[in-house]
Amino acid sequence: MERELLDWLRARLPKSRRTVLGVGDDAAILRPTPSKELIVTTDMLMEGVDFVLAENEPELIGRKALAVNLSDLAAMAAEPVAAFASVALPNSMSVETAQRICEGMIALAEEFNVELAGGDTNTWSGQLCLSITALGETPPGRAWRRSGARPGDLLLATGAFGGSLLARHLHFIPRIREALLLAGDYDIHAAMDVSDGLSLDLSRLARESGCGAVLELNAVPIHDDAYRAARIQLGEESSDSLSPTAKSVLLNSKNRTPLEHALGDGEDFELLLAVAPDVAERLLVSQPLEVQLTRIGRFLEQPGLFADLEGEIVPLEPRGYEHGGG
Amino acid sequence: MERELLDWLRARLPKSRRTVLGVGDDAAILRPTPSKELIVTTDMLMEGVDFVLAENEPELIGRKALAVNLSDLAAMAAEPVAAFASVALPNSMSVETAQRICEGMIALAEEFNVELAGGDTNTWSGQLCLSITALGETPPGRAWRRSGARPGDLLLATGAFGGSLLARHLHFIPRIREALLLAGDYDIHAAMDVSDGLSLDLSRLARESGCGAVLELNAVPIHDDAYRAARIQLGEESSDSLSPTAKSVLLNSKNRTPLEHALGDGEDFELLLAVAPDVAERLLVSQPLEVQLTRIGRFLEQPGLFADLEGEIVPLEPRGYEHGGG
């Protein structure tokens, strides 16, 4: 099946545009754009942790595997160039399912002009595991980092938060276009994408910057999915439309308010941005993105994470999914 | 455990030399050497397929995960720059074991001056799965490919073949130094590393070059391990020193001669090189590498794989491990 899948892939993938040599040799050859810096990220997705094969369209699983990597490139304001996908496929998987996983990657790759330039396909007795490494480029010194926030900066966010488990974690749009527009026109001090939870990821951003952060709780945009998740937990809305896993996770965890979902659910893949107040003002007024930009907090000297609840500043415990990214 | 491992890794990894920003942000930042081409390869290793956790030192498993990628860079004559490692660790694994896997990678990375610049650490209910993406550089147009062999070229190989299962598949030295020396001083038409089996990989090299290949069977250097493997299969040597898996594979497969082991075992990670006869002659006489270079065949117009057995040319069936690399 591996040989069959690889032959299919070699015929299926579009002709190389940006790479000198793509799938089929011992390695791919790329010609980096002169004077650009190279941004590299890698993320691995696993059955039962990041998706459930039996419950999700294979295309969406392949799409997510690439999308989380593109979200990391967006968090650095990097223009995507190429991606490399390694997969461990269960022995029992049909070639058709494997192809559908690839189709999901290919469609997203085409949407964001990323070349799938190599990979490694394997079968084993274990469960589905997908690892993608994505390469992007930035002008020298222009990549956003987590470490650049300064006390006094305001915290802006794209989009809305919470309830991604309902399905959005498979459908989200990596904020590549938004990041490239912002990086070109505005001075962004620091950035990060929200994968593990708004409050947890913000606490990391602040820590890397050597400062603290206050989340203005009343300002956090709460996604419709977060309201739905809360209603489903309260039994006020049917859980029939949910996948068995989403249903089980929601109904077997503590009831949470929509705001709590927004602060801790994760997999929103929205951008957190630290910007000087004057730049923030311009951004909030002009709203240059297709998605809403909202002021949701500010950075301060005192390390730690805090909540601003109508003027009262209290410590806020970071919540989210604890694991090792990087 | 993921957070603990990541904190340990950030402290353990040597300071960045070649990257602008390493482990800890959303992605790494690299500054490619001006005018060089970028070579990218990715390989995934899985429990039960590429190693058996219970039978092998964790360091050797981590080492192998990086080594197979470096071998791919060697096959392109690329100088290694950076590597990115994603791992799915079984929930039951101790932090100590995970650290030992990392130590194996780190030691090999230091030996070959590769920076471990990023990764993704995860835990799951599944088995150990490691995916590494390695980046290297070559002067423009100088990367070796599989497609450059020409009829009339001679086929040279580094080292000896067969029996890697006895332990060499975990210990082999990627032929980076050899490749860089050869690429600097000699015109190599095509190259490939032997991962799946000498005869199978040679048939692929020939096919990618649009020609055929003849293996001169009497000239193939047979590794001591291949002789041992054959003796163990015949019951002429004890299998006591073998791992349970190696023992089971050898004793439950058809008895093979040492030559058959050399032609089909794979995981030798030696280099196959297609070179013009005059260059081959110079190489064979001067032997510029620490490892022996041997003429083991030649390329011809007629597509296919053939054996030269004391002057008689007969079709040779490619043997080895069929999966999808690339």
Interface residues (C-beta under 8 A of the other chain):
Chain A: E2 R3 L5 L6 L9 R10 V20 L21 V23 G24 D25 D26 A27 A28 I29 L30 R31 P32 P34 S35 K36 E37 L38 I39 V40 T41 T42 D43 M44 M46 E47 G48 V49 D72 L73 A75 M76 A78 A82 F84 A85 S86 V87 A88 A117 G118 G119 D120 T121 N122 T123 W124 S125 G126 Q127 C129 S131 T133 L135 G136 T138 P140 A143 R145 R146 S147 A191 M192 D193 E208 E322 H323 G324 G325 G326
Chain B: E2 R3 L5 L6 L9 V20 L21 V23 G24 D25 D26 A27 A28 I29 L30 R31 P32 P34 S35 K36 E37 L38 I39 V40 T41 T42 D43 M44 M46 E47 G48 V49 D72 L73 A75 M76 A78 A82 F84 A85 S86 V87 A88 A117 G118 G119 D120 T121 N122 T123 W124 S125 G126 Q127 C129 S131 T133 L135 G136 T138 P140 A143 R145 R146 S147 A191 M192 D193 E208 E322 H323 G324 G325 G326
